[in-house]
Amino acid sequence: MRSRHVGMVAETDLAARAVVANVLVLTAVGSRLSVTSAGQSVPRHVREVTWNLNVRIADVVRPDDEVIELTRDFLEVAAPKSPLSVHEVAEDVAVRADLVALVDASSVDTVLSQNESWIDTRVTGTIREILRASESLHFQPGQPLDMRISGGERLFGTVVVRAGDRAPVTVPRVIPHVQYFVFLKRSQDAFSLIHPLLVVENQRVKYLSRLQATNIPSNPLEGLSVQELVRIVRDARSSWVLEGNWQLERIGL
């Protein structure tokens, strides 16, 4: 199986596996953005920079920068060759995940990743319930857990850097102190989402932002009861989830 970078489409990788090309060229374009400060609109200069795996963000920042928007040129996303049902979307992501759990989020911050060339949003929480896990993992309810979402906003001195897969950049907006239904893949010492965060409200799940992809229903798991989604996750089998069911699509950003 070819290696895959866990990327984001509308805040994360959907029932999709994202592969981002590693050879990208650094570019810069000047633009203007208005922000509110002390009740007044203050123009801020925005410089657009294309991500390069081999260039640290700290080396991109200039003394006269105010805001940098760091984006990728394109993503290669593995999409199903034929339409999937809601049940199949849930089954597929459950089979591919190393850990599926209910997590109580306690804090949200950002960290540098990919040789300090990118920003991830980090969600720290406590495992409420483990629904499915790889045999190599030994988690228990009550244990702390860190999760990573591609993209985020971080200060470098006085310069604001926003990283995301589309321009203008929309960084992940994650709410702390709520419960999430999460599908995670282990990568080195971190867990990354392989499906957008699902907020648990009134024992049903909903997305933080809209999810759309080829051959997958819009917001596929939206409105499912936690009980129903737990049942699908625990019963999921890998027999139909075959590499031949997927095809790579190049998406311009």
N, C-alpha and C positions, 0 to 999 in steps of 0.2 A: 504494500500500500504506500502511495506517495505521502510524504510528510505534509502536514497542513498547518498553517498559521491560523489561530483562532481569531478571526476578525469580526467585525460588527457590521450589520446592515440594519439601519434604524435602531441603533444603540447597541447591537450585539450581533453575533452570528446567529441566524435563525435556526431552522432545522437544517441548517446549511453549514458547510465547512468552508471557511474562508482561507484563501491562499493569497498572500500579498507578495507581489514581485519585490525582490530585494534590491534590484538595480534601478534606482530612480535618480533623476537629475534635480539638483537644488535650483529653485527659481524664486524670484521675489517680485511682487507687484504691489505698488502703493495704493492705498484707498483710505477712506475716512469713515469713522464710526462715531456716533454721538452717544454718550453715556450720561447718566444723571449723577451729579455730585452736589450734595448740600442743597438739593432742590433746584439746581440749575443744570442746563444741558451744556456739557463740555465736550468739544471735539477731541477725539483721540485718534491718533494715526495708527492704522492697521497695516501690517506688512504680511503678505501671504507667502508662505514657504512650503515647498513640497518636501515631504518626508524622505530622508535618506538613512538607511540602516547604519551606514558608516560615519555619520556625522552626529555628534552629540548636540543636544539642544543648547547646552551652555555655550558651545562654539558658534552657534548661529546668532545668538543674541548680540545686538549692537548697543553701544552706549546711548544712542538717540532713539532707540525703540521704545514704544509705549505698549502696543499690543501686537502679538504675533499669532497668526492663525496657521497651524501646522496641519496639512492635509496630505492624503495619498492621491495619486493620479488615478488609480483603478484598483478594483478587487477582482480576483478570480473566485467565483462562488460555485460550489457544487450544488446544483439544483436537481430535484427529481425529474426523470424523463417523462413521467406521466403524473397526473394530478393525484395528490394524497388526500385522504379524508382526515378529519380532525383526530380520529382514533389513531390513524397511521402516523401522523405527526408526533403525537404523544409517545407512541410506541417506539418510533425511531430514535427520538432524542433520549428516551429512557435507556435504550440498549447501548447507545454510544457514550452515555455519561458514566464517569467513575463514581460519582456520588449524587444521589437525588435526596433532598432533605427539606424539611421545614426549618427555617432559620429566623431567629429574632435578631434584627439588625440593631446595633448599638451606636455605631459611628461610621462616618464616611470621610475619606481624605483621598489624596492622590500620591502616586509613587512613580518614579522613573522606571522604564523597562526597555528591553531591546537595545542593550549597550548604551543606555541613557539617551536614546534617540527618540523616544516616544513617552507618552504619559498614559498611565492607567488609573482609573478610579478604583480605589480599594474600599470594600465594604467589610467591616468587622462585625461579627455577631456571635451568637451562641446557638448551637444545634438544639432545636426543640425535639425533632423526631427524624430518624433515619429511615428512609423509605426504600432505598436500594443502594448498594455499595459494592465496589469491587472487592474481591477476597483479600487483596493486599492492603486494604485500608482497615484501620482499627479505631474507628471513632465511636464515641458513646454520647448519648444525649447529655447536654450540659457542657460539652466541650466547646472552647472557642474555635472560630473558623474565620479565615480571611478569604475573600473572594475578589477577583479582578474583573473589571470591565474595561475594554479598550476605549481610550479617549478620556479627556479630562482637562481641567484648568489648573495651572500652577504658577506661582510667582517665582521669577528669577530676578532677585533684587527688587527693583520697582517695575519690572516688565512682566505683563500678563501674557502667558503662553497658553493658547487653547489648542488641543489636539483632537481631531475628529476626521471621519472618513468622507465628509462632504463640505463644500464651501457654499455659503458661509458655515463655519463650524458650529454644530450644536453639540455641546458636551453633555455627557450623561448627567441627569438630575435624579439622584437617588435619595429617597426619604429615609432618614434613620428612625429608630424606635417604632418600627412596624415589622410584621412578619412576612417573609417571602417564601415562595415555593421555588426552589432552585435546582437547575441541572448543571452539574459542574464536571470539568475535565481537569485532571491533574497534569501539570506541566512543571517539571523540576520541583521547586519548593512552593509553588502557588497553585491555586485553583481558579480556573477561568470559566466564565459562563459559556455554554454552548447553545443556550436559548435565552431570550430576554428575561429579565427579572419578572416574576409574577407576584403581585401584591395579593395577600390574603385579606379579604374583607367580607364579613358576614358569611364565612365558610365557603366563599367562592373566590376564584382567581381573576385578576385583570392585569393588563399590561400598563407600564408607565408611559409608553408611547406606542404609536401605531406600528404594526409589523406587517409588511407585505413582501412576497417573494413569488417567483415563478412556480406554478403548479402547487401552491400551498394556499389554503384559505386565508383571507385577511384576518389578522388577530385570531389564529386558529384555536387557541385554548381559552380565549376570553369567555367568562361566564360559567365555565365548568365548575361543578362543586368540588371541593377538596376531596371529598369521599370518592367521587367518580375518578378523578385524576390519580389518586392514590391506587385505586384498583387497577387502572390501566398500567401504571408504572410497575406495580408488583407482578402483574401477569405478563408483561412484555417478553417476547421471545425474539431471538435474533435470526430466525430462519428466513424471513423475507427481506431483511436489511442486508442487501448484497451490494458490492461495489458497482456491479453492472446496472443497478437501478438509478445511478447518478451520472450527471454530465457537467463538465465545467463550463461556466458562462463568464465572460469578461464584462464587468460592469464599469463603465466610465463614471467618474465622480466629478 
